[in-house]
Amino acid sequence: MEIWHNPRCKKSRETLKRIENAGYTPQIRKYLEHPPSERELSQVVKLLGIKAEDLVRKTEKIYKDEFKGMDFSGHEWITIMTKNPKLIERPLVIDDNRAIIGRPPENVDALLR
């Protein structure tokens, strides 16, 4: 199990705590320091079963300043998020062929069964 984690984010910390309290020791990836590749991000989007744009944090200043109201393809959004990892919704938890967005943190419970 791996968590794409931002330690400054309360929801990310809460999700990590739920995982650890359930007896798991996830691999922690500080994705802002070690951004995913386009391939990794594409795989996560596929596992989540969503459009790439649905993984974009639209409350971030960089989104509002540079991308709001613009139309991009899924591949273009993947590229944008890879270059601007702050735009990736957090936290992401990946376990084998499943993934969730830990917002709210309770979402991770589906992977802990």
N, C-alpha and C positions, 0 to 999 in steps of 0.2 A: 504494500500500500504506500502511496506517495501523496503528499500534500504540497500543493503549490501555495506557499505561505508568505504572508507579509506580517511580521511580528508587530508592526505598528497598528494593525487593524484588529479591533476588538472581536469582530465576527470570526476572523481567521484564528485568533488565539482561542476563542471558545470552541471552534470546531476541532482544533488540535487537542484541546483538553478532553473533549468527548471521545475522541479516538483513543487517547492514552488511558482514559478511565475505563474504557471497554477492554483493556488489556493488549492493545496493539502498540507497536513501536514503528510508526511510519517513517519512511524516508522523507526528510524535510527539504524541500527545494525552495530557497528564497528566490522566487522567480524574478524579482526586480534586479537582483544581482546576477542571476543566471537565467536570462530569458529563454523561453522555449524556441526551438527552430520552427520554421513554417510547417515542416512535416509533423512535428510533435503537436503543434497547435491544431492542425487539421485533423489529426487522429482524435484529439480530445473533443473537438466539435462534433465529430462523427459519433463518438461514444455517448455524448450528451444528447444526441438526436436533435440538435438545434441548428439554426443558421449562424454563421460566424458573427454576424452583426448582433445577435442576441447575447453574445459573450462580452460585448463592449460596455464598459462602465461609462454611461452617458452623463454622469454627474461630475466627471473629472474636468478640470479647467482646460486641459489640452484638447479634449473632445469638443468642448464648447467653442474654443478659440479657433480650432483648425479643421474640425470634421463635421460639426453639426449642420444638418440640412443637406449634406452632400450624399450622392448616390454612388456606392461602391459595390463591386461584385464580392462574393464570398472570399475568393482568393485575395482580392485587394484588402479586405478587412483583416485577413490572416497576416498579410504582409505588414499592414499598419500596426497591428497589435504586437507583432514580433519586434518591430522597431521602437514601439512605445509600450512596453509591458505594463505600464501603469494603467493602461486602458483595459487590461484583462480583468474580468470579474473575479473576485476572490472570496474565499479560498476555493481552489479546485482540488478534489480528492479523486485519485485514480487507483483502482484496484482491479488488476487483470484486465478484463474486457468491459469494465463498468466505470463510470465516472459520475460525479455529482458536483454541483455548485453548493458550497456550504453556507448558503445564505437563504434561510436561517440555518444556524448550526445543526439543528435537528435533522436536516436533510441527510446528514452523514449516517444516521442510524440505519438507513436502507443498505449500506455497505457493511455494517457491523453485525449482520445476522448470519 
